[in-house]
Amino acid sequence: MSLAKNLDLLKHLPKVDGLRLGDFGRSADVSSPLEEVTGFGDNPGALRMYAFVPAQLQKPRALVVVLHGCGQTAAGYDLGAGWSTLAQHYGFALVMPEQQRVNNGNTCFNWFNPEDTARDSGEARSIREMIAHMVKAHRIDPRRIFITGLSAGGGMTSVMLATYPEVFAAGAVIAGLPYGIASNLREALDGMFHSPERPERELGDFVRRASDHRGPWPKMSVWHGSADRTVNPGNANEIVKQWLDLHDLPLAPMAETVVDGYPRQAWWNKNGETLVESYTVTGMAHGTPLGLADNDQRYGIEGAFLIEAGISSSYHIAKFFGLTGWIPDAAKKTEAKPAPGRSPAPHLARSIRAAVAKPAEPKPEEARGFDLGQIITRALTAAGLMK
């Protein structure tokens, strides 16, 4: 479809729509664990706020902001991507802003409208107010705030990371777009369908001009399906370039690995901390990839733009944020000793898996091999079978 035809298609909408996708998720609202919060502060973007806070929170307390895609609701995307299940399992709070049709005919976040993408303005300001409310109401550690989103929600994730970089420790964009590439409908469509290449310095400057912040910058995880025909997969590379420039990292990846059958590239700092990563979900169309997580749990349910791909993006993003290592206090007590008369084999199996698991990113100075004898000894000790 030509750019002119796309303009004709979208010009009737009450506010310009960056993405036009099918409706999904309304039926999920009734049984959703999310609760609406009103009176959270200034709301110039006229968004609705939904939140989920499990009974037990890890310490220090963490918050993840999750932004749905077009045609979706907060509850519908939560059901599909499994974020409240993850939050319950690992003890972190959620805030899920929701777009209203009065703002956008297809409930897309307005990721390129100048009035919604500037610091202290429009939808960006509304989301910032929601975060401030959660920090105060639930004693969230200001150093443990994260954000992720799909599609137009991914575009708005880029907006939030650019306009309020001091607020976030890390972000993750799924099938989204870089910040600053569009300020009107024509530019938005060009970015979506064609993803023109830009120099990394130009992309980084878009973010540097969005606030007075000069670092440190949030970490970034980028996800995109290689068969996406709604948002050109080239946008993933442009987002990566934008954040590599901000972190002063080289274009060439420092590691190229395969995770659950899909290629992952990564870049880290001198301390071995991963600052930028990028997953290419080969053969996948537009949407959030779902699959079995490393802990053998499944988060989310297949639906429109929620695609079974054999990899759980929600889980891996939570892991990138550093949220998956927590075990509830009750579980810690239960696992302290094997129950009398019961086989310790399951505990031993978990210990062996943990012992042989490779670190998320190999540091340059780390050895590449491993000592099987040491691994078995550590596993037996952790299982209580050796002192």
C-alpha positions in Angstrom: 0.0 0.0 0.0 1.4 3.4 -1.0 2.1 6.2 1.5 -0.7 8.3 -0.1 -3.2 5.5 0.4 -2.2 5.1 4.0 -2.8 8.8 4.5 -6.2 8.5 3.0 -6.9 5.6 5.2 -6.0 7.3 8.5 -7.0 10.9 7.9 -10.6 10.4 9.3 -9.4 9.5 12.8 -10.0 12.0 15.6 -6.3 12.0 16.5 -3.6 10.7 14.2 -3.0 7.0 14.8 0.5 5.7 14.5 -0.6 2.1 14.2 -4.0 0.6 13.2 -4.5 -2.9 14.6 -7.5 -5.1 15.4 -9.4 -4.9 18.7 -8.4 -7.4 21.4 -8.7 -7.8 25.1 -12.1 -6.3 26.1 -13.3 -9.6 27.4 -10.3 -9.8 29.7 -11.3 -6.7 31.7 -13.9 -8.4 33.9 -11.5 -10.9 35.5 -8.4 -8.8 35.5 -6.3 -8.5 38.6 -5.6 -4.9 37.6 -7.3 -2.2 39.6 -8.0 1.3 38.3 -6.5 4.2 40.1 -8.1 7.6 39.9 -6.8 11.0 41.1 -3.2 10.0 40.7 -2.1 13.5 39.7 -2.0 15.7 36.7 -3.4 14.0 33.6 -2.9 16.2 30.6 -2.9 13.2 28.3 -6.3 12.0 29.6 -5.1 8.4 30.1 -6.5 5.8 32.5 -4.3 4.2 35.1 -4.4 0.6 36.2 -2.1 -1.0 38.7 -1.3 -4.4 40.3 0.6 -4.7 43.6 1.1 -8.3 44.9 0.9 -8.9 48.6 4.6 -9.6 48.9 7.1 -7.4 47.3 10.8 -8.0 46.8 13.2 -5.6 48.4 14.1 -3.1 47.3 10.7 -2.6 45.8 10.5 -2.5 42.0 8.0 -1.1 39.5 7.4 -2.1 35.8 5.4 0.2 33.5 3.7 -1.8 30.7 2.2 -0.1 27.6 -0.3 -1.9 25.5 -0.5 -1.9 21.7 -3.2 -0.5 19.4 -6.7 -2.0 19.7 -5.8 -3.4 23.1 -6.7 -2.5 26.7 -4.4 -2.6 29.8 -6.2 -5.7 31.0 -6.2 -7.4 27.6 -2.5 -6.9 27.1 -1.8 -8.0 30.7 -3.7 -11.2 30.1 -1.9 -11.9 26.8 1.6 -11.0 27.9 1.3 -12.4 31.4 2.8 -9.4 33.3 0.6 -9.6 36.4 1.4 -13.4 36.7 5.1 -12.5 36.5 4.6 -9.7 39.1 2.9 -12.1 41.5 5.6 -14.7 41.0 8.5 -12.4 41.4 7.1 -9.7 43.7 7.2 -6.4 41.8 4.5 -3.8 41.2 2.9 -2.9 37.9 1.4 0.2 36.4 -0.4 -0.2 33.1 -1.6 3.1 31.5 -4.5 2.7 29.1 -5.4 4.9 26.1 -8.9 6.1 25.6 -10.7 6.2 22.3 -11.5 9.9 22.8 -7.7 10.5 22.4 -7.1 8.0 19.6 -9.7 6.1 17.6 -7.8 2.9 17.8 -6.5 3.2 21.4 -2.9 3.7 20.2 -0.6 5.8 22.4 0.2 8.9 20.4 3.9 8.1 20.2 4.8 10.9 17.7 2.4 13.7 18.4 4.6 16.6 19.6 2.1 17.5 22.4 2.2 14.0 23.7 5.9 13.2 23.4 7.6 16.2 25.1 8.7 16.2 28.7 6.0 17.5 31.0 3.4 17.4 28.3 0.4 15.3 27.2 0.6 11.5 27.5 4.2 11.5 28.6 3.4 13.7 31.6 0.4 11.6 32.5 2.5 8.4 32.6 5.2 10.2 34.7 2.5 11.2 37.2 1.3 7.6 37.5 4.8 6.5 38.3 5.2 9.2 40.9 2.0 8.1 42.5 3.1 4.5 42.7 6.5 5.4 44.1 4.8 7.4 46.9 1.9 5.0 47.6 3.9 1.8 47.6 7.4 2.9 48.6 9.0 1.9 45.3 12.7 2.3 45.1 13.3 5.1 42.6 16.3 3.2 41.3 14.2 0.2 40.3 11.7 1.6 37.8 11.4 -0.1 34.4 9.2 0.3 31.3 8.2 -1.9 28.3 5.6 -1.7 25.5 4.4 -3.3 22.3 4.0 -1.5 19.0 2.6 2.0 19.6 3.2 1.2 23.3 6.8 0.4 22.2 7.0 3.8 20.5 5.7 5.4 23.7 8.3 3.4 25.7 11.0 5.1 23.6 9.3 8.5 24.3 9.4 7.9 28.1 13.0 6.7 28.1 14.0 9.8 26.1 12.0 12.4 28.0 12.5 11.1 31.5 15.7 9.1 31.3 16.5 9.8 35.0 13.4 7.9 36.0 14.2 4.5 34.5 16.8 2.0 35.1 16.0 0.1 31.9 13.4 -0.3 29.2 12.3 -2.8 26.5 10.7 -2.0 23.2 8.8 -4.7 21.3 8.0 -4.1 17.6 8.3 -0.4 18.3 10.2 2.6 16.9 13.0 4.9 18.0 12.4 8.3 19.6 12.3 11.4 17.5 11.9 10.0 14.0 8.4 11.5 13.5 6.5 14.6 14.5 3.5 14.2 12.1 1.5 11.5 10.4 3.5 11.4 7.2 6.8 10.9 9.1 5.2 8.3 11.3 4.0 6.2 8.4 7.4 6.5 6.7 9.1 5.3 9.8 6.6 2.4 10.3 6.7 1.1 6.8 10.2 2.0 5.5 12.3 2.7 8.5 14.8 5.1 6.8 18.4 4.6 8.1 19.9 7.5 10.1 23.4 8.0 11.5 23.7 6.8 15.0 24.8 10.3 16.2 21.6 11.8 14.8 19.5 9.2 16.6 21.3 9.8 19.8 20.9 13.6 19.5 17.1 13.1 19.3 17.2 11.7 22.8 19.8 14.2 24.2 17.6 17.1 23.1 14.5 15.7 24.9 15.8 16.6 28.4 18.7 18.1 30.2 19.9 14.7 31.3 23.4 13.7 30.4 23.7 10.2 31.9 23.9 7.6 33.0 21.4 6.4 30.5 18.8 3.5 31.0 19.7 0.1 29.7 17.7 -1.1 26.6 16.3 -4.4 25.3 14.9 -4.5 21.8 12.6 -7.2 20.4 11.2 -7.5 16.8 9.9 -10.2 14.5 11.7 -10.5 11.2 8.4 -11.0 9.3 6.7 -7.9 10.8 4.8 -6.1 8.1 3.1 -3.6 10.4 6.3 -2.0 11.8 9.4 -2.5 9.6 12.0 -4.7 11.4 14.6 -2.1 10.4 13.3 -0.1 13.3 14.9 -2.5 15.8 18.3 -1.7 14.4 17.6 2.0 14.5 16.6 1.8 18.2 19.8 -0.2 18.9 21.9 2.4 17.1 20.2 5.2 19.1 21.0 3.6 22.5 24.5 2.5 21.5 25.3 6.1 20.7 24.0 7.2 24.1 26.1 4.6 25.9 29.1 5.3 23.7 29.3 1.7 22.5 30.5 0.3 19.2 28.1 -0.8 16.4 29.5 -4.3 16.3 27.9 -6.6 18.9 30.2 -7.8 21.7 28.3 -11.1 21.8 26.0 -13.0 19.4 24.2 -16.0 21.0 21.1 -18.1 20.5 18.3 -18.0 23.1 15.4 -20.4 22.8 16.3 -20.8 19.1 16.6 -17.0 18.3 19.6 -14.8 17.7 20.5 -12.3 20.4 23.1 -9.6 20.2 24.5 -7.8 23.3 26.7 -5.0 24.3 28.1 -4.4 27.8 30.3 -1.9 29.7 33.7 -2.4 31.1 32.2 -4.1 34.2 30.5 -6.7 32.2 27.0 -5.3 32.7 24.8 -5.6 29.6 23.6 -2.2 28.5 21.9 -2.9 25.2 20.5 -6.2 23.8 18.5 -7.1 20.7 16.4 -10.2 19.9 15.4 -11.0 16.4 12.4 -13.4 16.4 12.9 -15.0 13.0 9.8 -15.6 11.0 7.5 -13.9 13.5 4.9 -11.3 12.5 3.9 -8.2 14.4 3.4 -8.8 18.1 4.7 -9.9 21.5 6.5 -13.3 21.4 5.2 -15.9 23.9 6.7 -19.2 25.0 8.0 -21.3 27.9 10.2 -19.4 30.3 13.5 -20.6 31.8 11.6 -21.6 35.0 9.3 -23.9 33.0 6.4 -21.5 33.5 4.3 -20.1 30.8 3.3 -16.4 31.0 0.5 -15.0 28.9 -2.1 -16.3 26.4 -2.1 -16.3 22.7 -4.3 -13.7 21.0 -4.2 -10.9 18.5 -0.6 -9.6 18.3 0.4 -12.1 21.1 2.2 -14.8 19.3 3.4 -18.2 20.4 7.0 -18.2 19.3 8.8 -20.5 21.7 10.3 -17.7 23.7 8.8 -15.7 26.5 9.7 -12.1 25.9 8.0 -10.9 29.1 10.1 -13.3 31.2 13.3 -12.4 29.4 12.6 -8.7 29.7 11.9 -9.1 33.5 15.2 -11.0 33.7 17.0 -8.2 31.8 15.5 -5.8 34.4 17.0 -8.0 37.2 13.6 -9.0 38.6 13.7 -12.8 38.3 16.2 -13.8 41.0 13.8 -13.2 43.9 12.2 -16.0 45.9 9.4 -15.2 48.4 10.2 -15.6 52.1 7.7 -18.5 52.4 9.3 -20.3 49.6 12.8 -19.8 51.1 11.7 -21.4 54.4 10.1 -24.3 52.5 13.3 -24.9 50.5 15.6 -24.7 53.5 15.5 -28.4 54.1 14.1 -31.4 52.1 11.0 -32.7 53.8 11.7 -35.9 55.8 11.2 -39.1 53.8 11.1 -37.3 50.5 13.6 -37.6 47.7 15.8 -34.5 47.3 16.0 -35.2 43.6 13.9 -32.2 42.4 15.9 -29.9 44.6 19.1 -31.4 43.3 18.0 -31.1 39.7 17.3 -27.4 40.2 20.7 -26.9 41.9 22.5 -28.7 39.0 20.6 -26.6 36.4 21.6 -23.4 38.3 25.2 -24.5 38.7 25.6 -25.2 35.0 23.7 -22.2 33.7 25.9 -19.8 31.9 25.9 -16.2 33.0 23.7 -13.8 31.0 26.8 -12.3 29.4 30.3 -13.7 29.4 32.8 -11.0 30.5 35.9 -10.8 28.4 38.1 -12.0 31.1 36.0 -15.0 32.1 37.1 -18.6 31.2 35.1 -20.3 28.6 35.1 -23.8 30.1 33.8 -25.4 33.3 34.8 -28.0 35.8 32.1 -30.7 36.0 33.4 -31.9 39.3 33.0 -28.5 40.9 29.6 -28.1 39.4 28.4 -31.4 40.9 30.0 -30.6 44.3 28.2 -27.2 44.4 24.9 -28.8 43.4 25.2 -31.5 46.1 26.1 -28.9 48.7 23.1 -26.7 47.8 20.8 -29.7 48.0 22.0 -30.4 51.6 23.7 -33.7 50.6 27.3 -32.6 51.2 29.0 -30.2 53.6 
